[in-house]
Amino acid sequence: MAKHLLSGFAYGLSLCMISWVVGILGGALLQKTSYFEKLSHLNFIPSKAVNSVLGIEQFKWIVKNSFFRFLNQSIRMEGKRTDWVSVRHQMTIAEINHLIGFLFVAAAAWYQSFNVSLVFGLGMIIPNVMLNAYPSLLQQENKRRIDQHLSRQQLH
């Protein structure tokens, strides 16, 4: 059982790297459709309390203080000169790309749960949650904060 869990974890980890490319390609195709605008307002977990329980703040700290902060250079805050609308758009792209990647790995995990074993499939889900679901949830949290900032700016 532990062998299947570790093998599934390793397979899921490698598939997550591939899923980032799949997500980028899928996201690029979606940007050209009317669905992109609808997807730009996703909000799976609107509650700050639930995000806190899930550890989104801790995940944000890991992203900000590790090599992950160098991965998406198009999302940059430059103090007062920051174009928040552009940053939000880039976050939406990253969020949708991670969601596509998550669905890609989840489908493979579902298949492998029947093909290899349930434990193997569950092992695949662990890195998928950390490398695709959490980044997407973090982008949603950040977009909510940007939306609040933009609405305050419009009031002034």
N, C-alpha and C positions, 0 to 999 in steps of 0.2 A: 504494500500500500504506500509506504513512504517513497519507494522507488518510483512509483507512478506519479506521486505528487511532485517530486523533484524533477522528474523528466518532463512533466506537464509544465512546471514552472519555467524550466529552461527553454522548452519549445515555445511557450507563450511569450517569453522575453524576446526571443529572436523574431517571433512573428510580430511583436509590437514595433520593432524597428522597421519591418516591412510595411506595417500598417500606417506608419507616418507618411511613407511615400504614397500609399493607396489613398490616404486621407487628403494629401496635397493635390493629387490628381483629381479625386472625386470632388473636392472643394472647388477646384478651378472650373470644373464642368458645371457645378451647381451655381456658381457666381453668374453664369450666363443665362440663368433661368429666373422665372418669377418666384420660385420657391426660396431663393436666397433671402429675399426681404422678409418672408414669413419666418424663416429660421433664425433671422437676426434678433428676434425677440423671445427666444426660448428662455424659460426660467424654471428649471426642474425643481430647485429647492429654494424658494423665496425666503424661507425662515433663517435668520441669522443664528438662532439657537441650534437648529438642525445642522447648519454648516459648521458651527462650533463643535458639536458632538462628533461630526465626521472628521474633524481635524483639518479643515480647510486652511485655517490660520497657520498651523504648523507646516502644512504643505507649502503655503506661500513663503514661509521663512526658508524652507529647504530650497525652493526655486531661487529666491533672492540671494542666497548665500552659498550657492554651488555653481558648478559649470552650466547648469540648466539655464541660468540667466543669459548666457551667450547664444542660446540656440535661436531665438527669434529676435533678430535685430531690428525688425520693422516696428516693434512695439517699444517706443522710447518716450520717456517723460523728460522734457527739457525745461523744467521750471515754468516760468510765466509765459514762455514762448510756445508751450506745448499746444499742438492742434488736437484737442480732445476728440473731435469728431473723427479725425483720421485714426487716432489711437483706438477708438471704439470700433471702427471698421476693421482694423487689423486684428483686434481681439476677436471679433465675430468670425473672421476668416479662420483664425487659429482654433476657436471653439468648434466650429463646424468640421474642420479637418480632423480634430481629435475625436469628435463624435463618429465620423465615418470610420476612422481607424478602430474605435471601440467596437462598432458594429461588425466590422470585418473580422476582428479577433474573436468576438463573441460567437459569430457564426461558425468559425473554425473550431472553437471550444465545444460548441453544441455538437458538431459533427464528430469530433474526437471523443466526446463523452460516450457516444454509442459505438464508435469504431474501435477505440482502445479501452477506455474505462471512464467511469464517472469521475474518479479521483484525478485522472489525467486531465480531463476537461476543466475541473475545478482548479487544478494547479495552473492552468493557462489563464484563468480569470484573474488571479492575484496580480501578476504584472500588468495585465490589461487595465485593471482598476487604477493602479498607481501611475501608469504611463499614458493613459488615454482618458479615463473617466475623471480623475481628479484634476488634470489640467483643464478640461472642459468646464468643470464646476468652478474652478478658480477664475476662469475667464468670465463666466456668468456673474460671479460675485464682483469682479472688477468692473464689468460693464454697468452693473447696478450703481456702483459708486460713481462712475463717470456720468451716468444719467442724472444722478442727484446733483453733481457738480454743474452740469450743463443747465439744469433747470434753475439752479440758484443764480447762475450767470445771466440767464434770460430775465430774471426778476430785477436785476440791477441795471 
